[in-house]
Amino acid sequence: MASNKKVLICEKKVIDQFGPTFQDLIKMYKTPNAICGYLSPSLALHISENLIPNEEGIVSKEQLEHELELLKKQNTLLNSTEDVMDFIQFDRSAYIEKYSSEFELPIDKRKYLRDWVANYEIGDYLFKYKKNTDIFFVRQPELDFKWFKNEEKRRSEIEKEYYQFPFYFEKFTRSNYNISDSVIDNNMGSGNDQQTTKKKIDQEIENNLKTIHEKQFITEEEWIYLQLYGRENLLDKTYILDLQGHFVVFRFLKVQSSKKKKKKKKKLRRHAMIFNSFHNCKYTRRKVIKLLSLMAIKGNW
């Protein structure tokens, strides 16, 4: 997309996580009242599987409106959210059994089972259990390590190299990246010299992309590298964003009405769209949203 094209950053409200729909599940699984950690994987999977662009990468306005209406209905995400709760509660119970010495009192166990969902738990559900290949999870880790306990502490030690970054991306995709043509500076010589330089740059880019491609976790800088040099298609991926206290789902969308108005062309709009289950707060100005939206200007879509 050319840099002079507008990208509209917008936020759409889906079903309210604090509404009546999930109250029975909250009681059954003894979760906190704020369930965005359980709801966001369910929401991301639904959007990834149902909000599918056509061959030109376009989603019709009518299709988008239909999905938004579905996502406000009670039954759309109920079963899939329960599946996330069941997975995480089972995993936590197994951890308590394995490391029982970390839980001296019954209340310690109850607190652990009722705690907010951690980054690694969303990653485990999407990538190890569901084996989804179309979702990226953008983590913003808590940097105050003294608050870490139990499995979160153990996992942070395993993933420690990434905790130096303000946020990083967890992925499971294993597709091959296409290598773009390198830009050759005019001062690099001409003729054979320029061709040699071009081959060296192409090889370096290919090696870098291969290295990034083999990682499950990639940094902000590596993700940008993929968009600029790997010709990553922004339209076929769904993102879960950790906004430190809340999880939302994010998509790049090209939206066009399927109905042509008399004597007017069908208008195509480019959206950086947030799907939010917390109705009392807006998140369009967060730094990670701006980063993703910047890539919408330079990225391949």
C-alpha positions as a Markdown table, in Angstrom:
| # | Residue | x | y | z |
|---|---|---|---|---|
| 1 | Met | 0.0 | 0.0 | 0.0 |
| 2 | Ala | 1.4 | 3.4 | -0.9 |
| 3 | Ser | 2.3 | 5.7 | 1.9 |
| 4 | Asn | -0.2 | 8.3 | 0.8 |
| 5 | Lys | -3.2 | 5.9 | 1.3 |
| 6 | Lys | -5.2 | 6.4 | 4.5 |
| 7 | Val | -5.5 | 3.7 | 7.1 |
| 8 | Leu | -8.4 | 4.0 | 9.5 |
| 9 | Ile | -7.6 | 2.9 | 13.0 |
| 10 | Cys | -10.9 | 1.8 | 14.5 |
| 11 | Glu | -12.3 | -0.1 | 17.4 |
| 12 | Lys | -15.3 | -2.4 | 17.3 |
| 13 | Lys | -17.1 | -3.7 | 20.4 |
| 14 | Val | -18.0 | -7.4 | 20.5 |
| 15 | Ile | -19.9 | -9.2 | 23.3 |
| 16 | Asp | -19.3 | -7.7 | 26.7 |
| 17 | Gln | -17.1 | -9.9 | 28.8 |
| 18 | Phe | -18.8 | -8.5 | 32.0 |
| 19 | Gly | -22.3 | -9.2 | 30.6 |
| 20 | Pro | -24.7 | -12.0 | 31.6 |
| 21 | Thr | -23.5 | -14.4 | 28.8 |
| 22 | Phe | -20.5 | -15.8 | 30.6 |
| 23 | Gln | -21.7 | -15.6 | 34.3 |
| 24 | Asp | -22.5 | -19.3 | 34.5 |
| 25 | Leu | -19.0 | -20.2 | 33.1 |
| 26 | Ile | -17.3 | -17.8 | 35.5 |
| 27 | Lys | -19.1 | -19.6 | 38.4 |
| 28 | Met | -18.4 | -23.1 | 37.1 |
| 29 | Tyr | -14.7 | -22.5 | 36.5 |
| 30 | Lys | -14.2 | -20.0 | 39.3 |
| 31 | Thr | -12.5 | -17.5 | 37.1 |
| 32 | Pro | -12.1 | -13.8 | 37.8 |
| 33 | Asn | -14.9 | -11.6 | 36.6 |
| 34 | Ala | -12.6 | -10.1 | 33.9 |
| 35 | Ile | -12.2 | -12.9 | 31.4 |
| 36 | Cys | -10.5 | -11.2 | 28.4 |
| 37 | Gly | -7.7 | -13.8 | 28.7 |
| 38 | Tyr | -10.2 | -16.6 | 28.1 |
| 39 | Leu | -12.3 | -14.7 | 25.6 |
| 40 | Ser | -9.5 | -13.4 | 23.3 |
| 41 | Pro | -8.3 | -16.8 | 22.0 |
| 42 | Ser | -11.9 | -17.7 | 21.3 |
| 43 | Leu | -12.5 | -14.4 | 19.5 |
| 44 | Ala | -9.3 | -14.6 | 17.5 |
| 45 | Leu | -10.1 | -18.1 | 16.3 |
| 46 | His | -13.6 | -17.1 | 15.2 |
| 47 | Ile | -12.3 | -14.0 | 13.4 |
| 48 | Ser | -9.5 | -16.0 | 11.8 |
| 49 | Glu | -11.8 | -18.7 | 10.6 |
| 50 | Asn | -14.8 | -16.6 | 9.5 |
| 51 | Leu | -13.7 | -13.1 | 8.4 |
| 52 | Ile | -12.0 | -14.4 | 5.3 |
| 53 | Pro | -11.1 | -12.0 | 2.4 |
| 54 | Asn | -11.8 | -12.8 | -1.2 |
| 55 | Glu | -9.1 | -13.4 | -3.8 |
| 56 | Glu | -8.3 | -9.7 | -4.0 |
| 57 | Gly | -7.9 | -9.5 | -0.2 |
| 58 | Ile | -11.2 | -7.6 | 0.3 |
| 59 | Val | -13.9 | -8.2 | 2.9 |
| 60 | Ser | -17.3 | -6.8 | 2.0 |
| 61 | Lys | -18.8 | -4.2 | 4.3 |
| 62 | Glu | -21.9 | -6.5 | 4.6 |
| 63 | Gln | -19.7 | -9.4 | 5.6 |
| 64 | Leu | -17.9 | -7.4 | 8.2 |
| 65 | Glu | -21.2 | -6.1 | 9.6 |
| 66 | His | -22.7 | -9.6 | 9.7 |
| 67 | Glu | -19.7 | -10.9 | 11.7 |
| 68 | Leu | -19.8 | -7.9 | 14.1 |
| 69 | Glu | -23.5 | -8.7 | 14.8 |
| 70 | Leu | -22.7 | -12.4 | 15.3 |
| 71 | Leu | -19.9 | -11.4 | 17.8 |
| 72 | Lys | -22.5 | -9.5 | 19.9 |
| 73 | Lys | -24.8 | -12.5 | 20.2 |
| 74 | Gln | -24.8 | -14.7 | 23.3 |
| 75 | Asn | -24.1 | -18.1 | 21.8 |
| 76 | Thr | -21.4 | -17.3 | 19.2 |
| 77 | Leu | -18.4 | -17.5 | 21.5 |
| 78 | Leu | -19.9 | -19.4 | 24.5 |
| 79 | Asn | -18.7 | -22.9 | 23.7 |
| 80 | Ser | -15.3 | -21.9 | 22.4 |
| 81 | Thr | -14.6 | -19.7 | 25.5 |
| 82 | Glu | -15.5 | -22.6 | 27.7 |
| 83 | Asp | -13.0 | -24.7 | 25.8 |
| 84 | Val | -10.3 | -22.2 | 26.7 |
| 85 | Met | -11.3 | -22.2 | 30.3 |
| 86 | Asp | -11.3 | -26.0 | 30.5 |
| 87 | Phe | -7.8 | -26.1 | 28.9 |
| 88 | Ile | -6.3 | -23.5 | 31.2 |
| 89 | Gln | -8.0 | -24.9 | 34.4 |
| 90 | Phe | -6.8 | -28.4 | 33.6 |
| 91 | Asp | -3.3 | -27.2 | 33.0 |
| 92 | Arg | -3.2 | -25.2 | 36.2 |
| 93 | Ser | -4.5 | -28.2 | 38.2 |
| 94 | Ala | -1.8 | -30.4 | 36.7 |
| 95 | Tyr | 0.8 | -27.8 | 37.7 |
| 96 | Ile | -0.5 | -27.7 | 41.3 |
| 97 | Glu | -0.3 | -31.5 | 41.5 |
| 98 | Lys | 3.3 | -31.6 | 40.1 |
| 99 | Tyr | 4.6 | -28.7 | 42.2 |
| 100 | Ser | 2.5 | -29.1 | 45.4 |
| 101 | Ser | 5.3 | -27.7 | 47.6 |
| 102 | Glu | 4.6 | -24.3 | 46.1 |
| 103 | Phe | 1.1 | -24.2 | 47.5 |
| 104 | Glu | 1.3 | -24.5 | 51.3 |
| 105 | Leu | -2.4 | -23.6 | 52.0 |
| 106 | Pro | -5.6 | -24.4 | 50.3 |
| 107 | Ile | -6.2 | -20.7 | 49.6 |
| 108 | Asp | -2.9 | -20.6 | 47.6 |
| 109 | Lys | -4.4 | -23.2 | 45.3 |
| 110 | Arg | -7.7 | -21.4 | 45.0 |
| 111 | Lys | -5.9 | -18.1 | 44.2 |
| 112 | Tyr | -3.8 | -19.8 | 41.5 |
| 113 | Leu | -6.8 | -21.4 | 39.9 |
| 114 | Arg | -8.6 | -18.0 | 39.9 |
| 115 | Asp | -5.8 | -15.8 | 38.8 |
| 116 | Trp | -5.8 | -13.8 | 35.5 |
| 117 | Val | -4.7 | -15.6 | 32.4 |
| 118 | Ala | -1.0 | -15.3 | 31.7 |
| 119 | Asn | 0.6 | -14.8 | 28.3 |
| 120 | Tyr | 2.1 | -18.2 | 28.1 |
| 121 | Glu | -1.3 | -19.8 | 28.7 |
| 122 | Ile | -2.8 | -18.1 | 25.7 |
| 123 | Gly | 0.2 | -19.2 | 23.7 |
| 124 | Asp | -0.1 | -22.8 | 24.9 |
| 125 | Tyr | -3.8 | -22.9 | 24.0 |
| 126 | Leu | -3.4 | -21.5 | 20.5 |
| 127 | Phe | -0.2 | -23.0 | 19.3 |
| 128 | Lys | 0.4 | -26.2 | 21.2 |
| 129 | Tyr | -3.3 | -27.3 | 21.6 |
| 130 | Lys | -5.1 | -25.8 | 18.7 |
| 131 | Lys | -2.0 | -25.6 | 16.4 |
| 132 | Asn | -3.3 | -22.5 | 14.7 |
| 133 | Thr | -1.0 | -21.1 | 12.0 |
| 134 | Asp | -2.8 | -17.8 | 11.2 |
| 135 | Ile | -2.6 | -16.0 | 14.6 |
| 136 | Phe | 0.2 | -13.9 | 16.0 |
| 137 | Phe | 0.2 | -13.1 | 19.7 |
| 138 | Val | 1.8 | -9.8 | 20.6 |
| 139 | Arg | 3.2 | -10.1 | 24.2 |
| 140 | Gln | 3.9 | -7.1 | 26.5 |
| 141 | Pro | 5.6 | -8.8 | 29.4 |
| 142 | Glu | 5.5 | -7.5 | 33.0 |
| 143 | Leu | 9.0 | -6.4 | 33.7 |
| 144 | Asp | 8.8 | -6.5 | 37.5 |
| 145 | Phe | 10.1 | -10.0 | 38.1 |
| 146 | Lys | 9.6 | -9.9 | 41.9 |
| 147 | Trp | 5.8 | -10.4 | 41.4 |
| 148 | Phe | 6.3 | -13.6 | 39.3 |
| 149 | Lys | 5.3 | -16.9 | 41.0 |
| 150 | Asn | 4.6 | -20.5 | 40.2 |
| 151 | Glu | 4.6 | -21.5 | 36.5 |
| 152 | Glu | 4.8 | -17.8 | 35.3 |
| 153 | Lys | 8.2 | -17.6 | 37.1 |
| 154 | Arg | 9.5 | -20.8 | 35.6 |
| 155 | Arg | 8.3 | -19.9 | 32.1 |
| 156 | Ser | 9.8 | -16.4 | 32.3 |
| 157 | Glu | 13.2 | -18.0 | 33.0 |
| 158 | Ile | 12.9 | -20.1 | 29.9 |
| 159 | Glu | 11.9 | -17.2 | 27.8 |
| 160 | Lys | 14.1 | -14.7 | 29.6 |
| 161 | Glu | 15.9 | -13.3 | 26.5 |
| 162 | Tyr | 12.6 | -11.9 | 25.2 |
| 163 | Tyr | 11.7 | -10.1 | 28.5 |
| 164 | Gln | 14.2 | -7.3 | 27.6 |
| 165 | Phe | 11.9 | -6.1 | 24.8 |
| 166 | Pro | 8.8 | -3.9 | 25.4 |
| 167 | Phe | 6.8 | -6.4 | 23.3 |
| 168 | Tyr | 7.4 | -9.4 | 21.1 |
| 169 | Phe | 5.5 | -11.7 | 18.9 |
| 170 | Glu | 4.7 | -15.4 | 19.4 |
| 171 | Lys | 3.9 | -17.3 | 16.3 |
| 172 | Phe | 3.5 | -20.9 | 15.1 |
| 173 | Thr | 3.5 | -20.3 | 11.3 |
| 174 | Arg | 5.9 | -22.5 | 9.4 |
| 175 | Ser | 5.2 | -21.2 | 5.8 |
| 176 | Asn | 8.0 | -20.1 | 3.5 |
| 177 | Tyr | 8.7 | -16.4 | 3.1 |
| 178 | Asn | 9.1 | -14.9 | -0.3 |
| 179 | Ile | 12.2 | -12.8 | -0.7 |
| 180 | Ser | 11.7 | -9.3 | -2.1 |
| 181 | Asp | 14.1 | -7.6 | -4.5 |
| 182 | Ser | 16.7 | -5.7 | -2.6 |
| 183 | Val | 17.1 | -2.0 | -3.1 |
| 184 | Ile | 20.6 | -1.2 | -4.5 |
| 185 | Asp | 22.1 | 2.1 | -3.5 |
| 186 | Asn | 23.4 | 4.2 | -6.4 |
| 187 | Asn | 26.8 | 4.4 | -4.7 |
| 188 | Met | 27.3 | 0.7 | -4.7 |
| 189 | Gly | 28.9 | 0.7 | -8.1 |
| 190 | Ser | 27.6 | -0.4 | -11.5 |
| 191 | Gly | 27.6 | -3.5 | -13.7 |
| 192 | Asn | 29.1 | -6.6 | -12.2 |
| 193 | Asp | 29.9 | -4.8 | -8.9 |
| 194 | Gln | 26.3 | -3.9 | -8.5 |
| 195 | Gln | 25.1 | -7.4 | -9.3 |
| 196 | Thr | 27.6 | -8.9 | -6.9 |
| 197 | Thr | 26.4 | -6.5 | -4.1 |
| 198 | Lys | 22.8 | -7.2 | -4.9 |
| 199 | Lys | 23.4 | -11.0 | -4.6 |
| 200 | Lys | 25.1 | -10.5 | -1.3 |
| 201 | Ile | 22.3 | -8.4 | 0.1 |
| 202 | Asp | 19.7 | -10.9 | -1.2 |
| 203 | Gln | 21.5 | -13.8 | 0.4 |
| 204 | Glu | 21.8 | -11.9 | 3.7 |
| 205 | Ile | 18.1 | -11.1 | 3.7 |
| 206 | Glu | 17.3 | -14.7 | 2.9 |
| 207 | Asn | 19.4 | -15.9 | 5.8 |
| 208 | Asn | 17.9 | -13.4 | 8.2 |
| 209 | Leu | 14.3 | -14.4 | 7.1 |
| 210 | Lys | 15.2 | -18.1 | 7.6 |
| 211 | Thr | 16.5 | -17.4 | 11.1 |
| 212 | Ile | 13.4 | -15.4 | 12.1 |
| 213 | His | 11.1 | -18.0 | 10.4 |
| 214 | Glu | 12.5 | -20.8 | 12.6 |
| 215 | Lys | 11.7 | -18.9 | 15.9 |
| 216 | Gln | 8.5 | -19.3 | 17.9 |
| 217 | Phe | 9.1 | -15.9 | 19.5 |
| 218 | Ile | 10.2 | -12.8 | 17.4 |
| 219 | Thr | 10.9 | -9.3 | 18.5 |
| 220 | Glu | 9.3 | -6.1 | 17.3 |
| 221 | Glu | 12.3 | -5.4 | 15.1 |
| 222 | Glu | 12.2 | -8.9 | 13.6 |
| 223 | Trp | 8.5 | -8.6 | 12.9 |
| 224 | Ile | 9.0 | -5.4 | 11.0 |
| 225 | Tyr | 11.8 | -7.1 | 9.1 |
| 226 | Leu | 9.3 | -9.8 | 8.0 |
| 227 | Gln | 6.9 | -7.2 | 6.7 |
| 228 | Leu | 9.4 | -5.2 | 4.8 |
| 229 | Tyr | 11.6 | -7.9 | 3.3 |
| 230 | Gly | 9.5 | -11.1 | 3.5 |
| 231 | Arg | 6.5 | -9.7 | 1.7 |
| 232 | Glu | 4.2 | -11.0 | 4.5 |
| 233 | Asn | 0.6 | -10.6 | 3.6 |
| 234 | Leu | -1.0 | -8.6 | 6.4 |
| 235 | Leu | -4.5 | -9.6 | 5.5 |
| 236 | Asp | -4.4 | -13.3 | 6.3 |
| 237 | Lys | -3.3 | -12.9 | 9.9 |
| 238 | Thr | -5.1 | -12.3 | 13.1 |
| 239 | Tyr | -3.4 | -10.8 | 16.2 |
| 240 | Ile | -4.1 | -11.0 | 19.9 |
| 241 | Leu | -2.6 | -8.0 | 21.6 |
| 242 | Asp | -1.5 | -7.9 | 25.3 |
| 243 | Leu | -2.2 | -4.3 | 26.4 |
| 244 | Gln | -1.0 | -4.9 | 30.0 |
| 245 | Gly | -4.2 | -5.4 | 31.8 |
| 246 | His | -6.4 | -6.3 | 28.9 |
| 247 | Phe | -6.3 | -8.5 | 25.7 |
| 248 | Val | -7.9 | -7.4 | 22.4 |
| 249 | Val | -7.9 | -8.9 | 18.9 |
| 250 | Phe | -6.6 | -7.0 | 15.9 |
| 251 | Arg | -6.9 | -7.4 | 12.1 |
| 252 | Phe | -5.9 | -5.5 | 9.0 |
| 253 | Leu | -8.9 | -5.3 | 6.7 |
| 254 | Lys | -9.6 | -4.0 | 3.2 |
| 255 | Val | -13.4 | -3.3 | 3.3 |
| 256 | Gln | -15.6 | -2.5 | 0.3 |
| 257 | Ser | -19.3 | -2.4 | 0.0 |
| 258 | Ser | -20.6 | -5.1 | -2.4 |
| 259 | Lys | -23.4 | -2.6 | -3.5 |
| 260 | Lys | -22.5 | 0.0 | -6.0 |
| 261 | Lys | -24.3 | 3.3 | -5.5 |
| 262 | Lys | -25.7 | 5.0 | -8.6 |
| 263 | Lys | -22.9 | 6.8 | -10.6 |
| 264 | Lys | -20.4 | 6.2 | -7.8 |
| 265 | Lys | -17.5 | 3.8 | -7.5 |
| 266 | Lys | -17.5 | 1.3 | -4.7 |
| 267 | Lys | -15.3 | 2.9 | -2.0 |
| 268 | Leu | -12.4 | 0.8 | -0.7 |
| 269 | Arg | -11.2 | 1.5 | 2.9 |
| 270 | Arg | -8.2 | 0.2 | 4.7 |
| 271 | His | -8.7 | -0.6 | 8.3 |
| 272 | Ala | -6.5 | -1.4 | 11.3 |
| 273 | Met | -9.3 | -2.8 | 13.4 |
| 274 | Ile | -9.5 | -3.6 | 17.1 |
| 275 | Phe | -12.1 | -6.1 | 18.4 |
| 276 | Asn | -12.7 | -5.3 | 22.1 |
| 277 | Ser | -14.8 | -7.0 | 24.7 |
| 278 | Phe | -14.3 | -4.3 | 27.3 |
| 279 | His | -17.0 | -1.7 | 26.6 |
| 280 | Asn | -15.9 | 1.0 | 29.0 |
| 281 | Cys | -12.4 | 1.7 | 27.6 |
| 282 | Lys | -10.8 | 2.6 | 24.2 |
| 283 | Tyr | -7.4 | 1.3 | 23.1 |
| 284 | Thr | -6.7 | 3.0 | 19.7 |
| 285 | Arg | -3.9 | 5.2 | 21.1 |
| 286 | Arg | -1.8 | 2.4 | 22.6 |
| 287 | Lys | 1.8 | 2.2 | 21.3 |
| 288 | Val | 1.5 | -1.3 | 19.9 |
| 289 | Ile | -1.6 | -0.3 | 17.9 |
| 290 | Lys | 0.4 | 2.5 | 16.4 |
| 291 | Leu | 3.3 | 0.1 | 15.5 |
| 292 | Leu | 1.0 | -2.3 | 13.8 |
| 293 | Ser | -0.8 | 0.6 | 12.0 |
| 294 | Leu | 2.5 | 2.0 | 10.8 |
| 295 | Met | 3.2 | -1.3 | 9.1 |
| 296 | Ala | -0.2 | -1.0 | 7.4 |
| 297 | Ile | 1.3 | 1.9 | 5.5 |
| 298 | Lys | 4.4 | 0.1 | 4.4 |
| 299 | Gly | 3.2 | -3.5 | 4.5 |
| 300 | Asn | 2.1 | -5.8 | 1.7 |
| 301 | Trp | -1.7 | -5.6 | 1.3 |
